[in-house]
Structures are given as C-alpha cells and as structure tokens.
C-alpha cells in the first residue's frame, strides 16, 4: 500500500499526532545510558491522547496523565501492568519510569514529515524520540472500531491487478454491553486488501478488533478505507 506523506506546516506538530519512538538516551555528560539502550532495540515508544500518556516497548505497558505547556511536559505518577519478563526488560521499565516523572523540559522540532521530540529528565538524562504518524494522522480520520472474524482459509477472488489473488474471508462480529459475542448477522465475504499489522496463518481462525479508517486523500491505486489491527480477540485452529 502506498505510504501517505505529511506536508503540513511545522507549527502544526502535536504530541498526539505521532507515536514517539526512542532514538537515543544520554546522561547529563552526553554518554549513552546503558540501561535504556534496550529501549532503542525494542522500539520503546510514547503515545499521547488528549489527556493520557502510554509507554510501550519494555515488559509492561505504563500509563498516566500528563500536561504539556510552554516547553514543559508534566507527567503524573505512572501506573503499570504487572507481567513478568526477562530481567533486562523489567529493568528498562524501572529506568524509564524513574525518568518519566514530574516536569521534563520538552522540545518539538523538525516538520510534520520528520518530527522529533527531546525530553530532558530531572536527573539530566536526554531522551530523543522520532515521530511516526498515527493512523489518524496518516489517513485524516478518527477511525471506527469494529470486530472482524477472519476465516481459517483464504479464497481466490477477482482482483483487477493480480491474477489468482487470494483474499481474506471475513465477516463482522458484534458484542453486547457486557462483552458477550452476539450471533453474527453478516455473511462471509472477501476483503480485497490486507489488515495492517495482521499476518494470516493458514488453518487458523481469528477474531480481530480493528480500526477502520476512511482515507481522506488516497492515491489513485489505493483503497478508500484502511484496516489496522488493534487486538487479537480470539485465535484457534479450524477447518472452516
């Protein structure tokens, strides 16, 4: 699928418009912080909503409230999930938690195509991040959450550009307010495109939570809707 590009003025850079991936971590004297290098390897990233910060890439997800104003990022105490992982990832969690607290000096730079975020922690650690557009930024729409059941087998379908193309077979699933799956009303039908982030395994049926975006200005050879994996809800081997 063609990759859309961002061309808006640099003044429109905002924290929620991007995933911020850790690119470097140095101490006050400019030396790499050894305990945080794992975060570069594992692509530790920050995600901002309008009022919440999430950190992923270590062992556990960390999350909490924040404020960003006048070059200062104030981070509230972060909560965390409670998985156990290899020691280096758990140490990474502890190290990033120690630095992502209280007031950090913050600077946004670059343009909307190549944005950068620099945070200076209270102990002088300099954390540099590169911005990767969220789907909402890329496709210009908020996205709709839906559930898709994906059949265990692909099926040949008519594709104008690719002979003998194999499509995912999908149908929409719905859940009530208590989270109980309802009998499906949708019929199996081919999906003439991929689901970003999802890799189909032959013989495995899945139910996915996906975000469906209207692509506001797609290239001529791209679909007008885009599907992005949010979570695998169910997965089992099946002959269906």
N, C-alpha and C positions, 0 to 999 in steps of 0.2 A: 504494500500500500504506500502511495506517495506520502512523504512527510511534509505537513504544512509548516510554513515558516512564520515567525513573528516579526512584524515590521513596525510596531507601534513605537512612539517616542519613548526615550529612556525615562521620562518623567512619569510614565505610567507603570513603572516597576512596583509590584506589591508583593508582600510575603506570601499571601495565599495563592497567588497565581502560579507558583512553582513548587516542585519538590527540590529541596536543597541538599545536595549530596556532598559529604565531607571530602574535601580535596587535600587538605593539609592541616596539621596541628603542630604548633611550635610553642615552646615556652617563652618566657619574657626575654631571654637572651637570644632567641631565634633558632634554638636547637629543636629537632623533632621530639615530640613527646612519645616515648616508646609505647606506653600503654594504650595510646589512641591510634597507633598505626593499623591495628586490626580493624578499626572503623573505616579506614580507607579501603582496605582489601574487601570488606564485606559491604561496601557501599552504604554505610550508615547515612540516613537522611532525615531531615526535619520536614514536617508537613504542618502548615498553618491553616486553620479555618479562621473564621472571623474572630473567634474568642478562645480557641484551644490549640495547643501545640502538641504534636505527636513526634516521637523519636523511634525509629525502627532501624534494624541492622545489627543490633547486638543480640543478646539472648532473649531479652524481654522487651515488649513494647512499653514505652514510658510516655506519660501524657499529663497535661495540666494546663492551667490558664496562663495567659501572657498579656502584656500590653507593649505596644511599640509606638514610641513618640519621641520626636526631636533627637533622633540618633541613639536612643536608649531602648534596649529590649529588656523588659522586666519579666522574669519567669517565676511563677508561683512554684511552691514545692511540688515535685513531680510524683505521681503515683505510678505503679508498675504492675504488669502481670507477674506471675510467680512461677515460671518454668525453671527447671534446672538444665544447664547446658555445660559444655566444656568450659574449663576454668577461664580461658582467655576471653571468651565472650562475656562471661559474668563479670570479669574484671573491667572489660570495656564499658559495660552498663554502669558500674560504680564510678568509673573515671569520668564519663560524660555527664552523669548525674551530678557529680561534685562541681563541675564547671558550669553546667546549665542551670544556674540558680541565681536569684536576686537580679541585680542590674548588670547588664553586659553592654559595653559600647558596641554599637551596630552601625555598619555602613553598607548601603546598597550601591553597586557600581555596574558599569557595562551598559548594555542596551537590552531590549526585550528578547533579542535573539541569543545573546550570550551574557546573561546576568550573573553577578557574583555577590555573595554576602560574606562580610567579615565580622566576626564576633570576638570581642576581647573580654575574657572572663575576669573575675575579681582577682585571681592569682596571676594575671598577666598572660595566660595562655591565649594564643591567637588561633582561632578556628576559622578556616576559609572553606566556603562552600560554593559549588557551582549550581546554577538553577536549571532545572529540566521542567519544561511546561507541563502542568497538569492536563488531563484530557479536557477539562472545562476551558482551559486557555487555548489549547490546540484547536478544538472544534467549535468554540464560540457558543456553547450552550451548556445549561446546567446538568443535563443528563437525567434519565429516568431509570430507577432501579426496577428490574424485572427478574424473574426466575425462569431459566430455560433448562428443560430436560434434554440431554443430548444422547441420542441412541448409541448403542454399542458399535454399530456398523455404519460406515458411510455409504452413500448410494450415488450411482452415476447420475449426473444431472446435466442439463443443457447449459453450456457456458459459451458465450459468443466468441471468446478469445482462446479458450483452452479445450482441445479435443479430449473426450473421455474424462472430463473433470469429475472428481468425487466430492460431493457436498456433505457437510454435516447434516444429519436429520434431527430436527429439533421440534419441540412443542412447548408452549408456555405453561408454567405451573403457577398456582396461586395458593396463598396461605391465609388463614383467618387471623384475627387479632391475637389469638393465643398461640400462634405459630404452628398450627396443625395444617398439614397439607390437605388441600381440597381436591375432590375428583376433577380431573382435567376436562375442560371443555374444548380444548384446542386439538386439532389433528396434526399428525406428523407432517412436516413439510421441509423441503431443503432450504438451507441457509447458504446463499451464494457468496459467502465471504467468510473470513476467519473471525475468531473471537480473540482479541488481543490478550496475551498472557495465558491462553489456554492451549495445551497440547493434547490432541485427541489420541487415545490409545485404543487400538482395535480390540473389540471384545469387552470394553469397559463402558458401562452406562454411567452417566453423571448427571447431577442436578447442580446448576451453577447459579449464583447470584451475580448478575452482570449489570453494568451501567450502559444504557443505550443513549447515544448522543446523536442529535441532529447536527450534521456537519454543515455549517452555515455557508462556507465557500469552498466546496470540494473541487479538486482538479477534474477535468473532463472525464478521465478514466477511473474515477474513484466513486464509491457508493455515497449516497446522501446520508446514510445512517452508519454509525460505528458502534461496535460492541466491544466492551472492555471488561475482562474478568475482575470481579470483586472478591468472590469467595467460592470455594467448592463446598456445596452443602451436603451432597451425597455422592458416593462412588462405589460401584460394585461391578464385579464380573457378571456378564449377562449374555444370553444368546439372542436378545431382542434386536 
